Amino acid sequence: MKGKKKKKGFGCLTIIIIGIILFIIFSFTVYNVHTSGMKKAFEKARPGYVAKDFKRLAMIIKSEERSCINGSKYLINELLLCDERTPEKIIKALIKTLEINNSIDSSDIPNRKIIVYDNNTYFQDKKTLRISKNNTSDEDVGFINLSASGSNIIIKTCIKTPCKKEENRLQDSIGIE
């Protein structure tokens, strides 16, 4: 019994291992709390992003129409001649320019370049802008729908569900001369 020492307490290696395990658990907890807060903040802000894109797009169309009335030769990144514009052609040009890049240069707006987000904030694998007349189904949330009616471009969106509620939808009609 002379050669054996009785161990008291934990060894240095045991304390280090326990410290590492506690650090990992603490790190995961902090990360999850932080990201869940970010997700909640994004969910709360998401309708605002859709509404902002809707308003930007309406502003772009109105600005481009004003430019044509004031004598400009082209509109929508020079994809369309002003003399040949119709609501249908303007809609196609808008969708085409946003497929090429997610911005539209507008000569009538300060800083000229207007960004419309390419991906739907609710469905990241889908484009924001589309040709459609519907915005009352929950599947329409986050999309900016363009359609033509006579000499008008109709813009509709649903900013949050349920889309059946009128206060969750936005709509604008822009006359094209």
N, C-alpha and C positions, 0 to 999 in steps of 0.2 A: 503494500500500500504506500510505500514511501515514494515511488516513482510517479504515481498518478496524482494530478492536481484536480481539484473539484472546480468545474466551470461555474462562474457566477454571472448571471445576466446574459445579454445577447452579444455575439461577436460583432466586430466591425463590418464584416461582409454581410451579415444578416441585416444590419441596420441600413446599409447602403441599398440592398435589394428592396427592403420595405419602403424606403424613401423613393426609389424609382417607381415602384408600383403605385404609390400614393400620388406621385407627380403625374403619371399617365392618366390615372382616374380623374384627377383635378383638371388636367388639360382638356380631356374629352367633355367634362361637365361644362367648363367655361365656354368651349367652342359651341356646344349645343345650345346653351343659353343665348350666346351672342348671335348665332345664325337664326335661331327661332325668332329673335327680336327683329332681325333684318327682314326675315320673310313676312312677318306681320306688318312691318312698316311698308314693304313693297306692296302687299295685298291692299293696304289702305290707300296707297298712292296710285295704284294701277288705273282706277277710273279717271284720274286727273291726266295721266299720260294719254289715254284714248281721247279725252275731250280736247287736250292741247293739239294733238295731231289733226283732229276734226277741224278745229278752228284755223289751224295753219293751212290746211288744204282749201278750205273755203276762202281764206284770204288770198291764196295763190291764184285760184280761179278768177276771183273778182279783180285782182291786180292785172292778170293777163288780159282779161276782157277790156279793162280800162286802157291798157297799153295799145290794144288794137284799135279801140275807138279814137285814141289820141294820135294815131298815125303810124304805129309800129308795123313793121312788115311781117315779123315772126312772133310766135308765142311758144311757150313751154320748151325751153332749151333749143329753140329754133327747129323743132320737129314738125311744125305746122305753120303754113302761111295764114296770116290773119284773114285774107280774102276768102279762104276756103274753109274757115272754121264752122263747125256745127257742134252741137253738144256731143254727139257720138264720136266725132273725130277728136275732140278735146279729151274726152274720157280715155280713148285709146292711147293718145299721146302721153297723158299723165301716167297711165299704167306702164307704158313702154319706158318712159324716162326713169321711173322708179325701179324697173327691172334692171336697167343699165347701172344705175347708182341710186342711192337713196336720198338724192337732193334735187331740187329744182331751182335754177337761177331765174330770178324774177327782176326785171329791170325797174319795176315800179316800187320795189320794197327796199328800205335801207338795208345795207349789207348784202343785198341781192340773193344770197344763197339761203334757201329755206330747206330745212331737213325734215323729212317725214319718215318716221321709223319704218323700216322695211318689214320687220317681223311683228306679228300680232302679239301684244303683251300677254294675252291669255293662252294663245296657242303658238309657241315659238317656232314650230315647223311650218307655219302658214304665213302668207303675205298679209299685210294690213289692208291694202287697197284691193278692192275687187268690184267687178260689175255684178250688181245684184239690187233688187228692189226691196229686199226683206231686211228688217232689223227688229222683229218682234219675237223671234225664237231665241232661246238661251244659247243655241249654237252660233248666233250672230254676234255674241259679245266680243268686243275688241276689234271687229272689222269696220272699215270705213267703206260703205257701199255707195257706188256711183251708178246712176241711171239717167237716161234722157227722157224727157217728157215734152214734146213739142220743141220749143226753142229754149228750154230750161235744162240745166244740169241739177239733178236732185242728189244731195249728199245726205246719207243717213248713217247713224251708228247707234250701238247700244254700249254704254260705258260700264255697266255692271248688271249682274243678274238680280232679279228676274227681268228679262227684257220685255215682258208683257206690260210692266209698269211704265207709264208714260214718262215719269220723272227720271227714268234710267236711260232714256233715248234722246238723241239730238237729231235735228233735221234742218236743212237749209235748202233753199231753191235759188239758183243763180241764173238770171236771164242772159241769153247770148243773142246779140243783135245780128 
